[in-house]
Amino acid sequence: MNFDETTLTDAAVARLNQCTDPRLKEIMSSLIRHLHAFVRDIEPTEAEWFQAIQFLTETGQRCDDKRQEFILLSDTLGVSMLVDAINHRNPAGTTDTTVFGPFFVAGAPEIPHWGNIAEGLPGMPCFVSGTVRDTDGKPVEGVVIDLWQTDGVDGLYDVQTAEGKMFGRGRVKTDREGRYAFRTVKPISYTIPSDGPVGGMLRKMGRHPWRPAHVHTMLQREGYRSITTHLFVKGDQWLQSDAVFGVKDSLIVDFIDHPAGATPDGGRCDSPFSVAHYDFTMARA
C-alpha cells in the first residue's frame, strides 16, 4: 500500500481488472499510463497542476449549445486532425477530409440548384459548383451536401451572433449528372473564438487564432463513405499556419473574381463576384 513514483501507475491500471468493457479497459489503461508518463516527464509543481485543472474547468464552463470549447481545444492542439486522419484512411483518389469544427448545426434548409445560402448577407457574391463522382469516375446522384460558413465581412457564424437567425447554411443535392451548385458570399479569413481559455492558451504559446477563408462541406449518401471537408480560398495568407491544422493542398481552390456582369447561374450581378469550381470523389462504403 506504499504507493510511490515507481508503483502508482501499475496500481492505477490494476484497478481496471473488474472492468467488463474491453474497449473501455484498453482506453483507460493507455490513458493512465500516458498521463502518468507525461507527469513524470514534466514534473509539475502542485501549483502548475492546479492551474491545469483550473484550465480544464474553465474550458468546460465555456461550453454551451452554441459553443464547444473542448472541440476548440482539440482542434488547436492538432488532436482533431489526428483523429480525422486515423478514421478516414480512404482509398486513393477520394476527396481529402479535414476537421469538422465546432459550428455545425443540424437542420439547415434544403436549397435548389443555384440556391443561395447567404441571402442578404454582406460580402462579395460567390458562385460555387462542381460534381460528385465515385472512384470509377461515375456521377453520384442524390448526394446531400451540407454547407456552412461565416458571413463575408465580420467572419462570424450565425451561432456567434446575438440575433439567433440562421444564415450561411444550406443543404444541396446532386442531380443525375452528379452536379451541385449554390450561391453564397466569398469566404473570408476569421479568428476562432479567442476570448476564452483556449484563446488565452494560444496567446501564451505565441500562436495566432486565425483560420484561412473556407466553406465547410459534408457529403452524405447511402452506400458511400461520408466526407467532411473544407474548400479553402487559394492565396489566403493563413493557409500555411491554420490555427487548427486543417489545410490540405488538395482542398485549396481558385476563387476567381469577376467584374459585374453575367453570372454562372444564368443571371447577372451588378457588382463584382467570385466563382469557384470543385469536384468531389466519394468511395463506396
Secondary structure as UniProt FT lines:
FT   TURN            5..7
FT   HELIX           8..14
FT   TURN            15..18
FT   HELIX           22..42
FT   HELIX           46..61
FT   HELIX           69..76
FT   TURN            77..78
FT   HELIX           79..87
FT   TURN            92..93
FT   TURN            113..114
FT   STRAND          115..116
FT   TURN            117..120
FT   STRAND          125..134
FT   TURN            135..136
FT   TURN            141..142
FT   STRAND          144..148
FT   HELIX           158..160
FT   STRAND          169..173
FT   TURN            176..177
FT   STRAND          179..185
FT   STRAND          190..191
FT   HELIX           197..204
FT   TURN            205..206
FT   STRAND          210..211
FT   STRAND          214..220
FT   TURN            222..223
FT   STRAND          227..233
FT   TURN            234..235
FT   TURN            237..238
FT   HELIX           239..241
FT   TURN            243..244
FT   HELIX           249..251
FT   STRAND          252..253
FT   STRAND          256..258
FT   STRAND          261..262
FT   TURN            264..265
FT   STRAND          268..269
FT   STRAND          273..277
FT   STRAND          280..282
//
